Amino acid sequence: KMPGGAPYHPAGFMTFVGANAMVNGKTQGAFPAPKALLSAVYEGALVPFDTALKIEARWFTNVLVNPSSGAMIRSLFLNKEALEKGAVRPKDVSDQRVKKLGVLGAGMMGAGIALVSAQAGMEVVLIDRDQASADKGKAYTESYLDKGMKRGKVTAEKKAAMLGLITATPDLEQLKGCDLIIEAVFEDPKVKADITQRVEAVIPDTCIFASNTSTLPITGLAKASKRPDQFIGIHFFSPVEKMLLVEIIKGKETGPVAVAKALDYVRQIRKTPIVVNDARFFYCNRCIIPYVNEGARMITEGVAPALIDHAAQQLGFPVGPIQLTDETSIDLGAKIARATKAAMGNAYPDSPADDMIFWMEGLGRMGRKAKAGFFDYDEAGKRQGYWKGMQDKYPLAEEQPDLIEVQQRLMFAQVLEAVRALEEGVLEDIREGDVGAILAWGFAPWSGGPFSWLDIIGAEYAAERCDQLEAAYGERFKCPALLREMAEKGQTFYGRFGVEAKAA
């Protein structure tokens, strides 16, 4: 028997109240299983045991037949595990596990890469312009290990051994003997080209050279290399030690050995890889940017920022687009917009979202790091609510849109970009599109990812909704030709592009 009898008895009532609040706070009602579990326990406690078992079975069946369950199991268990085991690895390439790694740039990304690589037992050479900068990068690992020691998870011996694997130095000669180089220097093509040429003069002919760039096309960066077939992109997400995904980017001349080396390295550091073809923003950033931009556009239309962020969170996203912009920094968004416009020229579509970002940048409101952005912050950097000054330039509309309308704008902004990436050959495997979206930016995990979500709602409805959104909000919601064709044929993405379909 449960202590106290019925769930509304004083002995157990507060437990259910607290559990209900906790589950709703964490899931925002987007995930069916936690609610079903609580309901089964609560309702089961009201009736005899045999009846309670029937109630539990019915709630379990309810979850089992929910399309979300199959989508989550497929993406987060089957597909994720398949990618980690080398589903897309070139079959005819021998073992390429890394023994000695060179990391160029000891900033936040480089320091994080050195940390996870040393954790995996690799010898790491951490390079920066001077000894002090290199030492600062190594100190990141020491600080991380000190925190582990305080929690009792790291011993003094393990700390000493890991730190012993990292050589922090400005001397490029130390890179001799490396079989993989990961460049994590400033996002400037000239800076990257210079370090590529200087390092290639030192490293062995068989060494693979990777860039950790998040936006610059790999094919362009590879022009600085004498060995473009050994040049590849390995895009980590920040913070490196916490994020589970690594995006591997093939340039036009990248060879199979470089791909195998990158995949084997990612497996060594126990992260999940996806492999994509080269294009501006690759896959993940290509889909994240429309999500952030759509949120900014809505503010310029007078939609309440709280409605935008809460709509996203109720879809299962960890943070809404407005908060995400503050976390990643507003000046980064402005820099990406300028660089993209410079590269695309007249083909670049002018956007109210860009105007807003440039305005915020001009005011010095750069986001959390500046303690001023879309949010106000206290001295400790804690959010104090949305900045009311936004309404001086972008006043709130008297009539706010429906929650569903806001949610569908945010969802379609992302999933249509994922479909275009597949259509253009940036994505070669929809499993990578789904797993990558969930692990990179927390795309509604209950949905199984962009392609799984489109399969849940159906291509026919998705195409029809695209037409409605395009008519209301513009060409960015234009239905991709691939999605239109699938709607006309009654196809699903996993039915057409899944592993079973490819094998048939």
C-alpha positions in Angstrom: 0.0 0.0 0.0 1.1 3.6 -0.6 1.8 5.5 2.6 -1.4 7.4 3.7 -3.8 5.7 1.3 -5.4 7.9 -1.4 -3.3 10.5 -3.2 -5.4 13.3 -1.8 -4.6 12.2 1.8 -2.4 14.8 3.6 0.5 12.2 3.8 0.8 12.2 0.0 -1.0 15.1 -1.4 1.9 17.5 -1.4 4.1 15.0 -3.2 1.7 14.9 -6.1 1.3 18.7 -6.2 5.1 19.1 -6.2 5.6 16.4 -8.8 2.9 17.9 -11.1 4.5 21.3 -10.9 8.0 19.9 -11.4 7.1 17.8 -14.5 5.1 20.7 -16.1 8.0 23.1 -15.4 10.5 20.8 -17.1 8.5 19.6 -20.0 6.0 22.5 -20.6 3.5 19.8 -21.5 5.4 18.9 -24.7 6.3 15.3 -23.7 3.6 12.7 -23.3 5.4 10.1 -21.1 6.0 12.1 -17.8 2.3 13.2 -17.6 1.1 9.6 -18.4 3.4 8.2 -15.6 2.1 10.7 -13.0 -1.5 10.1 -14.1 -1.1 6.3 -13.8 0.2 6.6 -10.3 -2.4 9.1 -9.1 -5.4 7.4 -10.7 -4.1 3.9 -9.7 -3.8 4.9 -6.1 -7.6 5.7 -6.0 -8.7 2.1 -6.9 -8.0 -1.5 -6.1 -4.6 -2.9 -7.3 -6.0 -5.0 -10.2 -7.9 -2.0 -11.6 -4.8 0.1 -11.1 -2.8 -2.3 -13.3 -5.4 -1.8 -16.1 -5.1 2.0 -15.7 -1.4 1.8 -16.0 -1.6 -0.5 -19.1 -4.0 2.0 -20.7 -1.7 5.0 -20.0 1.3 3.0 -21.3 -0.7 2.1 -24.5 -1.6 5.8 -24.9 2.1 6.7 -24.9 3.0 3.7 -27.1 0.7 4.6 -29.9 1.6 8.3 -29.7 3.6 9.1 -32.9 6.0 11.0 -30.7 7.2 7.8 -29.0 8.2 6.0 -32.2 9.9 9.2 -33.5 11.9 9.7 -30.3 12.9 6.0 -30.1 14.0 6.0 -33.8 16.0 9.3 -33.6 17.4 9.2 -30.0 18.2 5.5 -29.8 18.3 3.7 -33.1 19.6 6.4 -35.4 21.9 8.0 -32.8 23.5 4.7 -32.0 23.9 3.8 -35.7 25.7 7.1 -36.4 27.9 6.6 -33.3 28.8 3.1 -34.6 29.9 4.4 -38.0 26.8 4.1 -40.2 28.1 6.8 -42.6 31.9 5.9 -42.3 33.7 5.1 -45.5 33.9 1.3 -45.4 37.2 0.7 -47.2 39.4 2.9 -44.9 41.4 1.3 -42.1 41.3 2.3 -38.5 42.1 6.1 -38.2 42.1 6.6 -34.4 44.0 9.6 -33.3 47.2 9.2 -31.3 48.6 12.8 -31.2 46.3 15.8 -31.7 47.3 19.4 -32.5 44.9 22.2 -31.5 45.5 25.6 -32.9 44.0 28.4 -30.8 43.7 28.1 -27.0 40.5 30.2 -26.7 37.2 28.8 -25.4 36.7 26.3 -28.2 40.4 25.2 -28.5 40.6 24.8 -24.7 37.4 22.7 -24.7 38.7 20.5 -27.6 42.0 19.9 -25.7 40.0 19.0 -22.6 37.8 16.3 -24.2 40.7 14.9 -26.2 42.9 14.5 -23.2 39.9 12.9 -21.4 39.9 10.3 -24.2 43.6 9.6 -23.6 45.2 11.4 -26.5 48.4 13.4 -26.5 47.5 17.0 -27.2 49.6 19.9 -28.3 47.7 23.2 -27.6 49.1 26.1 -29.7 48.6 29.8 -29.2 50.5 33.0 -30.2 52.4 33.2 -26.9 53.1 31.0 -23.8 50.7 32.9 -21.6 47.8 32.4 -23.9 48.6 28.7 -24.4 48.9 28.2 -20.6 45.5 29.9 -20.1 43.9 27.4 -22.5 45.5 24.5 -20.5 44.3 26.1 -17.3 40.7 25.5 -18.5 41.3 21.7 -18.2 42.9 22.2 -14.8 39.9 24.2 -13.6 37.5 21.6 -14.9 39.4 18.8 -13.1 39.5 20.8 -9.9 35.7 20.9 -9.9 35.6 17.2 -10.5 37.9 16.6 -7.5 35.5 18.7 -5.3 32.7 16.4 -6.3 34.8 13.3 -5.7 34.7 12.2 -9.3 38.4 12.9 -10.1 41.5 11.8 -8.2 44.7 13.7 -7.9 46.4 10.9 -10.0 43.9 11.3 -12.8 44.2 15.1 -12.8 48.0 14.8 -13.1 47.8 12.2 -15.9 45.4 14.3 -17.9 47.3 17.5 -17.5 50.4 15.6 -18.5 48.9 14.8 -21.9 48.5 18.5 -22.8 51.5 20.4 -24.0 50.7 24.2 -24.1 53.2 26.1 -26.3 53.5 28.7 -29.0 56.1 26.5 -30.8 54.7 25.0 -34.1 57.6 22.5 -34.2 55.8 20.6 -31.3 53.2 19.6 -33.9 55.6 17.1 -35.5 54.2 13.6 -35.2 50.5 14.8 -35.0 48.1 12.7 -37.1 45.2 15.2 -36.7 45.2 19.0 -36.5 42.1 21.0 -35.4 42.3 24.7 -36.1 40.2 26.9 -33.8 41.5 30.3 -34.4 39.6 33.6 -35.1 36.8 33.4 -37.7 38.8 35.2 -40.4 39.7 33.5 -43.7 43.1 35.3 -43.9 44.0 34.3 -40.4 43.0 30.7 -41.0 44.9 30.5 -44.4 48.1 31.8 -42.8 48.0 29.3 -39.9 47.1 26.5 -42.3 50.2 27.1 -44.5 52.5 27.6 -41.5 51.4 24.4 -39.9 51.5 22.3 -43.1 55.2 23.1 -43.4 55.7 21.2 -40.1 53.3 18.3 -39.9 53.7 14.9 -41.6 52.3 14.4 -45.1 49.7 12.0 -43.8 48.3 14.3 -41.2 44.7 15.4 -41.5 43.9 19.1 -41.1 40.5 20.1 -39.8 38.9 23.5 -39.2 36.5 24.2 -36.4 34.8 27.0 -38.3 31.1 27.5 -37.6 30.2 29.4 -40.8 33.0 29.7 -43.3 32.8 27.2 -46.3 35.4 24.5 -46.0 36.1 24.4 -49.7 37.2 28.0 -49.6 39.4 27.4 -46.5 40.9 24.3 -48.2 42.4 26.5 -51.0 45.1 27.5 -48.5 46.1 23.9 -48.2 48.5 21.9 -50.4 46.6 18.8 -49.5 42.9 19.7 -50.0 41.9 16.0 -50.0 43.2 15.9 -46.4 41.3 19.1 -45.3 37.9 18.7 -43.5 35.6 20.6 -41.2 35.1 19.4 -37.6 32.5 21.8 -36.1 32.1 21.6 -32.3 29.3 23.3 -30.4 29.9 25.3 -27.2 30.6 24.4 -24.5 32.6 21.5 -26.1 32.6 19.3 -23.0 28.8 19.4 -22.6 27.5 19.4 -26.2 27.0 15.9 -27.5 27.1 16.6 -31.3 30.0 17.2 -33.7 29.3 18.3 -37.3 31.8 17.0 -39.8 31.9 18.9 -43.1 33.2 17.5 -46.4 34.7 20.1 -48.8 34.6 19.5 -52.6 38.0 17.7 -52.5 37.9 16.1 -49.1 38.9 12.4 -49.4 37.5 9.3 -47.6 40.6 9.0 -45.3 39.9 12.5 -43.9 36.2 11.6 -43.3 37.2 8.4 -41.6 39.8 10.2 -39.4 37.2 12.7 -38.3 34.6 10.1 -37.5 37.0 7.9 -35.6 38.2 10.9 -33.6 34.6 11.9 -32.7 34.0 8.3 -31.6 37.1 8.4 -29.4 35.8 11.5 -27.6 32.4 9.8 -27.2 30.3 12.3 -29.1 27.7 11.8 -31.9 28.9 12.7 -35.4 26.9 13.8 -38.4 28.6 14.2 -41.8 27.4 17.0 -44.2 28.5 18.5 -47.5 30.0 21.9 -47.7 27.7 25.0 -47.9 27.5 28.3 -46.1 26.4 27.6 -42.4 26.6 23.8 -43.2 23.5 22.2 -41.7 23.0 23.1 -38.0 23.6 26.8 -38.2 21.7 27.0 -41.4 18.6 25.8 -39.5 19.2 27.7 -36.2 19.6 31.1 -37.9 16.0 31.1 -39.4 14.7 30.2 -35.9 16.4 33.1 -34.3 15.5 35.5 -37.2 11.9 34.5 -37.1 11.8 35.4 -33.4 13.4 38.8 -34.1 11.0 39.4 -37.0 8.0 38.9 -34.8 9.3 41.5 -32.3 9.4 44.0 -35.2 5.8 43.1 -35.9 4.8 43.9 -32.3 4.6 40.4 -31.0 5.4 40.2 -27.2 8.9 38.7 -26.6 7.5 36.5 -23.8 4.9 35.0 -26.1 7.6 34.1 -28.7 9.9 32.5 -26.1 7.2 30.7 -24.3 5.7 29.4 -27.5 9.0 27.8 -28.3 9.4 26.3 -24.9 6.0 24.8 -25.0 7.1 23.1 -28.2 9.9 21.5 -26.2 12.8 23.8 -27.2 15.1 24.3 -24.2 15.2 28.1 -24.9 13.2 30.4 -27.1 14.8 32.3 -30.0 15.0 35.7 -28.1 16.7 34.2 -25.1 19.0 32.1 -27.4 20.1 35.3 -29.2 21.1 36.8 -25.9 23.0 33.7 -24.8 25.0 33.5 -28.0 25.6 37.3 -28.2 23.9 39.9 -30.4 27.2 41.1 -32.0 27.8 37.6 -33.3 24.5 37.7 -35.1 25.4 41.1 -36.5 28.8 39.8 -37.6 27.2 36.7 -39.3 24.6 38.9 -41.1 27.3 41.3 -42.5 29.6 38.5 -43.6 26.7 36.7 -45.3 25.6 39.9 -47.1 29.2 40.5 -48.2 29.4 37.0 -49.6 26.0 36.9 -51.3 25.9 40.5 -52.6 22.6 41.5 -54.1 21.2 38.0 -53.6 21.1 38.6 -49.9 17.5 39.1 -48.7 17.2 42.3 -46.6 15.4 41.5 -43.3 13.7 43.4 -40.5 15.5 41.0 -38.2 18.9 42.2 -39.3 17.8 45.9 -38.8 16.8 45.0 -35.3 20.1 43.2 -34.5 22.1 46.1 -35.9 20.1 48.6 -33.8 20.7 46.5 -30.6 24.4 46.3 -31.5 24.6 50.1 -32.0 23.1 50.5 -28.5 25.8 48.3 -27.0 23.2 45.7 -25.9 25.3 42.6 -26.9 23.4 40.1 -24.8 24.2 38.2 -21.6 28.0 38.8 -21.8 27.4 42.6 -21.7 24.6 42.2 -19.1 22.3 44.0 -21.5 20.5 42.6 -24.5 16.9 41.6 -25.2 16.9 41.1 -21.4 18.0 43.2 -18.5 20.5 41.6 -16.1 21.7 42.2 -12.6 25.3 42.5 -11.6 25.6 38.8 -11.2 24.4 38.3 -14.8 20.9 36.9 -13.8 18.1 37.8 -16.2 15.7 40.4 -14.7 13.0 40.3 -17.5 12.7 41.5 -21.0 14.2 45.0 -21.8 11.3 47.4 -22.0 13.2 49.7 -24.3 12.5 47.5 -27.2 8.9 48.7 -27.2 10.1 52.3 -27.8 11.1 51.3 -31.3 8.9 48.2 -31.7 5.7 48.9 -29.8 3.5 45.9 -28.9 0.6 45.2 -31.2 -2.8 45.6 -29.6 -3.9 42.2 -30.9 -1.4 39.4 -30.3 -1.3 36.3 -32.6 -2.5 32.9 -31.5 0.0 30.6 -29.7 -0.3 28.0 -32.5 0.5 30.6 -35.2 3.7 31.7 -33.4 4.7 28.0 -32.9 4.1 27.1 -36.5 6.1 30.1 -37.8 9.1 29.0 -35.6 8.8 25.3 -36.6 8.4 25.9 -40.3 11.2 28.4 -40.4 13.5 25.6 -39.3 12.1 22.5 -41.0 11.9 24.1 -44.4 15.6 24.9 -44.2 16.2 21.3 -43.3 14.3 20.1 -46.3 16.2 22.6 -48.6 19.5 21.2 -47.1 18.4 17.7 -48.1 17.2 18.9 -51.5 20.5 20.6 -52.2 22.6 17.6 -51.1 24.1 19.3 -48.0 22.4 16.5 -46.1 22.9 13.0 -47.5 21.1 11.1 -44.7 17.9 12.2 -43.0 19.0 10.4 -39.8 21.7 12.9 -39.5 19.2 15.8 -40.1 17.0 14.6 -37.2 19.7 13.6 -34.7 21.7 16.7 -35.5 18.8 19.0 -34.9 18.0 17.6 -31.5 21.5 17.4 -30.2 22.8 20.7 -31.7 20.1 23.2 -30.7 17.4 21.1 -28.9 14.9 20.9 -31.7 11.7 19.7 -30.1 13.0 16.2 -29.0 9.5 14.8 -28.7 9.1 15.2 -32.5 12.1 13.1 -33.4 13.6 16.0 -35.4 12.5 18.0 -38.5 12.0 15.1 -40.9 10.2 13.0 -38.3 7.9 16.0 -37.4 7.0 16.5 -41.1 6.2 12.8 -41.3 4.0 13.1 -38.2 1.9 16.0 -39.6 2.1 14.7 -43.2 3.6 16.2 -46.3 0.2 17.2 -47.7 -0.7 19.3 -44.7 2.8 20.7 -44.5 2.7 21.9 -48.1 -0.7 23.4 -47.6 0.5 25.2 -44.4 3.5 26.5 -46.3 1.3 28.1 -48.8 -0.7 29.8 -46.1 2.4 31.0 -44.3 3.9 32.3 -47.5 0.8 34.3 -48.3 0.8 35.8 -44.9 4.5 36.3 -44.1 6.5 36.1 -47.3 8.7 34.0 -49.6 10.8 32.5 -46.8 7.9 30.0 -46.2 7.7 29.0 -49.9 7.2 25.2 -50.1 10.3 23.5 -51.3 9.9 21.5 -54.6 10.8 18.3 -52.8 8.1 18.7 -50.2 5.5 19.6 -52.8 6.4 16.5 -54.8 6.1 14.3 -51.8 2.8 15.8 -50.9 1.4 15.0 -54.3 2.7 11.5 -54.2 1.6 10.9 -50.5 5.1 10.1 -49.5 6.9 10.3 -46.1 10.6 11.2 -45.6 11.4 8.0 -43.9 9.4 6.0 -46.4 11.4 7.7 -49.3 14.8 8.4 -47.7 15.1 6.0 -44.7 17.6 3.2 -44.5 15.1 0.5 -45.6 14.1 2.6 -48.6 17.7 3.0 -49.7 18.4 -0.7 -49.2 15.3 -1.7 -51.4 
